[in-house]
């Protein structure tokens, strides 16, 4: 392959003094009992196949054993024109990985502090649902485990666009003012009242009478407002102060174009419907976009290194540098399967392995059949994937922009690339170098 950036050295970024100066530890795989040749051969082969099959123009893989990064490589380019190689400190749109790296740590902390109860009606905290017959008794546990019967997704963009594709000016303006403060894109600003409209539509959405696993991202659009209500602090500020700064995750955050990073931001999709250009540095997800780019369902950006710090924090059950930011008891509660009797594999916000994962082939499993039942993570629509395995002390991160140039590129899924890559590292443990 023509472009493979390889580094086992820390990429040092100039951090503001407000962020903890935390550095990831790096070591060669062989130092922790992995077959280095096996890893390089297998991972390079899978990644090259992915690029050749147009699963993504470029991507990167980071793996940590214990608290040590043993592998971090970048492959390919930002786009298929091959003008800009992928670099290890590139910033990615994390898409739905935002759910477990944005609102979820805040919700865990609020549960810790007794400000939220998983088993009381969510309408106790979110008053608009108090008089909704089908929602007033839903618990936060049911909602986070995707067991509540909520509608999977609502396309709010339909409320903003006319049938001919033009934008309704009462909702989106080309310049900002006191009524249009949230920036959706370059030269596009959303009406301040639109989020309330979204919440009303969510409140009116149907709830299934049948309580079974049904993935829904709707509540994650509500969580930022709930977090602000319960903490008295702006959502993004609360995440920075309580998690990203203590972890030293400098690039994790929303609206990266506002932060003047020297890191390159990887583009996502050529949007022909709404923004009419290549989306880069603005959230890909339209619903998060209509919330001004700051949401709980999507909108978070970051580097692999900074994402690894957060996932290692989870893997260590809420502890970093001897400090317990979230109680181990709460993290364990959120990361365990909630409704196995209903054939629901999910934790609270976290995704989990298939219930019979260990008995499945690599092609059938999700994720690798070798992960432990205690492992957890999440995937993102843009082509992102994170997974932590506390039993095996193995953290896996895959970042790509598989939606470039269009979201109908599905080879990443069809070829089972992320599961195959993850499986390599489980197989590489304890293999003799002579094999």
Buried (B, 14 or more C-beta within 10 A) or exposed (E): EEBBBEBEEBBEBEBEEEBBEBEBEBBEBBEBEBBBBBBBEBBBEBBBBBBEBBBBBBBBBBBBBBBBBBBBBBBBBBBBEEEBBBBBBBBBBBBBBBBBBBBBBBBBBBBBEEBBBBEEBBBBBBEBBEEBEBBBBBBBBBBBBBBBBBBEEBEBBEBBBEEEEEBEEEBBBEEBEEEBEBBBBEEBBBBBEBBEBBBEEBBEBEBEEEBEBBEBBBBBBBBBBBBBEBBEBBBBEBBBBBBBBBBBBBBBBBBBBEBEBEBBBBBBBBBEEBBEEEBBBBBBBBBBBBBBBBBBBBBBBBBBBBBBBBBBBBBBBBBBEEEBBBBEEBBBBBBBBBBEEEEBBBBBBBBBBBEEBBEEEBEEBBBBBBBBBBBBBBBBBBBBBBBBBBEBBBBBBBBBBBBBBEBEBEBBBEBBBBBBBBBBBBBBBEBEEEE
